[in-house]
Amino acid sequence: MNFARTTNISLLLIPAIFFISTIEIKAQTFRNIHAEAETQATGTSNGVVPFWMRSNQFGSVPPPGASASFTGRIYRDYETPTITALNSGKKKPIDWGFGFDGRVNAGKESNLLLIEAYAKIRTGIFQLKGGRSKDVMGLNGDTALSSGNFAVSGNSLGIPKIELSIPDYYRIPAFDGLFSFKGNFAHGWVGKTRILDVISGTPPNPPLYYIQNTHPVTYFHQKSLYVRLGKKDWKLNLYGGFNHQVYWGNEREAFGPNFKLSSLKSFFYVATGKSYGSKGIPTSKIGNQLGSVDIGATYDFNNLSVMIYRQNFYDVGALSKLANIRDGLNGISIENKNYNPDNRGFEWKKVLFEFLYSKDQAGYPWSVPTKSGDEDYYNNFYYMEGWSYKTMGVGNPFITTRNDARTGQAYRYADYFINNRIVAFHLGLSGSLYNWIFSSKLSYSKNYGTFGTSIYGGSTGSIRNPQTTNIFVPVQQFSFYLESMKAIKKGCSIGFATALDQGKLLYNSYGLQLKLKKSL
C-alpha cells in the first residue's frame, strides 16, 4: 500500500475543512432539518477495497487505491419518531420527512453516487415513502453490526420504490396489548437487466447461452409482515414473520409469445406467489423470488437486553418441505442498557454473534426431493445477474459474486454468484474508548462454491448433473473492520476506519480511511 499517496490525498481535506467550517444553519429557521458534510481520504492495497469497507454500506463505497471522497447529507425526520406512541396524544395527525445523501469519489475511478433521495409522509400508523432509501429487510439484532440479512442487507444501493408501510410495531389495543405488528408493501424499479436466453444445443452438446442487450425495465416487488407477542410490561417478547421479494417484468422477453399473461395478471401472480405454466413454459413462480421466514425473542434483564433470532431462507421452494431447514442465519445480540459514551475508559454498547450456514440448499443426493432442486441462493436462470443491483449483491455479502472473488476458482457461465454454500462465524462489537465511539466486525468463513461446481452437481427435481471437472476448491476467508469517530467541537468529528482481508476467496488487501464530519 502506498501510504505516501494516501498522505497526499489527505491534503484534499484542507479545502473541505474550510468549506465545512464556513457553513452555519440556524436550527430555528429549519425546524427538524438536519445536515452534515463528511470528507474522507482512503488508501487501499492491491487495488482492492477490503470486504467490510465495501460491504453493507448501502453502496457508499470508496474506489480502489488512493482516493478522496465528499459526502453531503440533509434530512428531516418526524417530530415524534415512534409510531408506538400513537395513543400518547403527542403526535401530529400528519407528519412528513425527506432525505438526501450524495457522494463524490475522486481517484483512480471517479464517480458520483446518489445514496439516498426520498420523501415520506405519515398519518396514524401508516407511512407512504417514495424514492431511494437505506432499507434492510429481515429480523436481526443490529443492522450496523450484523453480517447482513438474507433478503436485503443494505449491501447495495437501495432500489427506487414506492412503499406503503407500518414501519414500527403497532400494539393492538385488544387483549391488553398482547399483539403488535408491522409490515410493508412496495413496488420498485430495478432498471434494465440482462436476461439469459437458452438456445438448445444439439445433444450431446450442452446448451448455448446468449445474453440479450436491450430489455424493458425490470420491476421489484416486496412485502413483509412481522408480529410481536408480548405485553408492554413483559420482559419477554416473541417475534415471527416473513418477507417476500421478486424481480419480475421480463417474462415475455425470456419466454417469447408463449407467455400469455398481461402485466396486471403477472403482478397478481408475483404478489401471491402463484405458479404459472403454458405450452413451452415449465410451471414455476414468475420472476426471481426469494425471502426469509424469521423468528426471534428478546428478554430485558435489569442491565442487559438480549435478542436471539433466526432467518430461514427460501429461494426456489425447498423451505415449504423443510428440505433446506439446516440453512439459516442464527444470531444473538446483547445490549448494555447502562451504556454511557461520555464515561472515560472502555464502555461497551452492544455485542453480536452470528452463525451463517447455507451449505445444504436441499442439494445433496440424500436431501428431501423437491421439484425445484437445489436452492442455488441468489442465482436465477433468466435474470443473469441474479439477486444483485448495480453489480452488487442485495442480500448477505458473504454470498460472493464473480466480480469479488479471486480469479481461478470454478464457476458456471450462467452464475453471477459463484459462492453461495458457506459456513461463517461473525462477531460485531460497538462501544466507546476514551470518548472515541467505535464499531468493529470480525468474520471467518469456509466457502464451498455452488452445487453446480461441486462433485454432486446442480439439480432440478430428479435431474442431477454430477461433476468430475470444474470443481470449486473449498477455501477459507478472514475479514476484519474497525471504525471510530470522536467529537471535537462546534459539531465537528474526526475519525478513521481500517479493514483487512486474508484468505483464498478474496484478494488479500488492507485499507485505511481518515474522516472529518461536520454536523450542521
Buried (B, 14 or more C-beta within 10 A) or exposed (E): BEEEBBEBBBEBBEEBBEEBEEEEEEEEEEEEBBBBBBBBBBBBBBEBBBBBBBBBBBBBBBBBBBBBBBBBBBBBBBEBEEBBEBEEEEBEEEBBBBBBBBBBBBBEEEEEBBBBBBBBBBEEBEBBBBBBBBBBBBBBBBBEBBBBBBBBBBBBBBBBBEBBBBBBBBBEEEEEBBBBBBBBBBBBEBEEBBBBBEEEEEEEEEEEBEEBEEBEEBBBBBBBBBBBBBBEEBEEBEBBBBBBBBBBBBBBBBBEEEBEBEEEEBBEBBBEEEEBEEEEBEEBBBBBBBBBBBBBBBBBEEEEBBBBBBBBBBBBBBBEBEBBBBBBBBBBBBBBEEBEEEEEEEBBBBBBBBBBBBBBBBBBEEBEBBBBBBBBBBBBBBBBBBBBBEEBBBBBBBBBBBEBBBEEBBBBEBBBBBBBBBBBBBBBBBBBBEBBBBBBBBBBBBBBBBBBBBEBBBBBEEEBEEBEEEEBEBBEBBBBBBBBBBBEEEBBBBBBBBBBBBBBBBBBBBBBBBBBBBBB
